[in-house]
Amino acid sequence: MLQEGAHGKWTVSSSDESAEENSDSEKPCTSSLSDTACDRTSGPQYPCSEARKAAHKRKASPLKLADKSLSTEAPPAVKQRPSQEGSGWCLSSSDEEPEDQQKHDHKETVKEEKYDVPEEHPLNLCKDDKLSENLKEEEYNVTPSEAQDIWDLVTGGDPFRFFLTKVSGIEQNYNSGALHIKDILSPLFGTLISSAQFNYCIDVGWLVRQYPQEFRKKPLLIVHGEKRESKAELIAQARPYENISFCQAKLDIAFGTHHTKMMLLLYEEGLRVVIHTSNLIAEDWHQKTQGIWLSPLYPRLPKGASGTAGESATNFKSDLISYLAAYNSPALKEWIDLIQEHDLSETRVYLLGSTPGRYQGSDKEKWGHLRLRKLLKEHAVSIPAQESWPLVGQFSSIGSMGADGSKWLCSEFQESLVAAGSSVTTFRKCDVPIHLVYPTVNNVRQSLEGYP
């Protein structure tokens, strides 16, 4: 169904998945992939977006820059429209010419009317490129002194418990105070009973290897947003691991993706929540700076404790339970019950989540930037000459922000970000300077990973 709104046209996908696909009782697949998959072009061993598939191909055959005169960027004389196919970029609707937009709309309409479309080829799971393979097998060893440093870091007095990820290929002092996924999953912080991993892009084999040997057969729930072929590939990856089960996030909006990156770690000693920015693939934990919020170790509540026990001053417990309940999944109901049994009162941060759907009344302030607006109004202090303080947004990719700056970016979104204090007056559109920061060609070229 194609609809038109203030921010352009959007598509609501029909319920075109089979009953089996919508089932929550997903287990590792026992069927083998067709032999023909081995003859296809090598790709990453994880389901992911078309952009990531294209990026993987570029990494296997990186661009070689022979002209050394390109030390500074020169804007192109003519704006050339790149092909979307194989480029790794998703062009937003605002970048498209009217004719292209009509083609795009027609394509989406055809999809909804279930006309025949070319079959998508599944990712090749039979072989992998050497660069990626070397990366996946890279050893990560921690000395006793480093383990002590990690223990002191995580159990220290930082009330917000925010960390960065370790980056390979830089001087060690720049990794001070940073964590690797193997640090997070280390037995140093508890005796693991089971875990749940929420993510967008997942390499199951690599993920299993990040767990200590003694925890690799513990129950692991993977929460994902894959559908059809990508979902089948993900489940096929888990075939060797009987301890892995799956939960599919149901996304009714065609352009929605499941981007939550979170770990729930149940220990004999308690429960821990980790919210971070990294995909569960080797590349995201190798030479990229990512963010991690690591909760304290939450102890179990005494038996017979009330339903409201263990809540924090920030309502983190009830907000986390509400977020998990939005999945409407029996597999996550078990984790909701476990969270209910633990004391999360030491949490010092607010949880800001986003779930697909249309909300009215007070429900509009439960999720997304309207939730941020509410928190800032209630808890932030008004700033003198606040209208001169700029808003700074940093990102690596950008979608459609509306037909022009006044439609969303300088109205709804801006209003949410400047809402410091309940007495603040609403600024006129674009009164507050907005700076959007994104990587330039030179940023990419001179990065640790370079053009790949």
Salt bridges, closest charged atoms under 4 A:
ASP16 OD1 - ARG228 NH1 3.53
GLU17 OE2 - LYS227 NZ 3.71
ASP24 OD1 - LYS250 NZ 3.72
GLU26 OE1 - HIS224 NE2 3.22
GLU26 OE2 - LYS231 NZ 3.67
GLU50 OE2 - LYS53 NZ 3.11
GLU99 OE2 - LYS103 NZ 3.93
ASP100 OD2 - ARG81 NE 3.35
ASP105 OD2 - LYS9 NZ 3.23
ASP128 OD1 - HIS56 NE2 3.80
ASP128 OD2 - LYS136 NZ 2.94
GLU137 OE2 - ARG209 NH2 3.85
GLU138 OE1 - HIS286 ND1 3.40
ASP183 OD2 - LYS166 NZ 3.26
ASP203 OD2 - LYS136 NZ 3.08
ASP284 OD2 - ARG52 NH2 3.86
ASP319 OD2 - ARG371 NH2 2.64
ASP337 OD1 - LYS333 NZ 2.73
GLU341 OE1 - ARG300 NH1 2.69
GLU346 OE1 - ARG348 NH2 3.77
GLU378 OE2 - LYS374 NZ 2.88
GLU378 OE1 - HIS379 NE2 3.60
ASP404 OD2 - LYS407 NZ 3.04
GLU412 OE1 - HIS369 NE2 3.82
GLU415 OE2 - ARG373 NH1 3.29
ASP431 OD2 - ARG428 NE 3.19
GLU449 OE2 - LYS59 NZ 3.85
GLU449 OE1 - LYS288 NZ 3.00
